[in-house]
């Protein structure tokens, strides 16, 4: 992981990626985000992985997810903050 000349760390980029993908970052943060991407191969790869994940998951319908998987996911999210 690296810090680019604007001071944005890879960790900060990861924390902001959802807002970036949703177009919700303020202009200044978006500019820093994109400057970091120009500097950091790792974060560019991570962004592309996130886009691919969103694209792939967007093709799933709720009906296509088995009930046991839904139950497992619900349990993970229910206990997520406790661990």
Secondary structure, DSSP 8 states (H G I E B T S, - for coil): --B-TT--BHHHHHHHHHHHHTT-S-HHHHHHHHHHHHH-HHHHHHHHHHHHHHHHHTT--GGGS-HHHHHHHHHHHHHGGG-
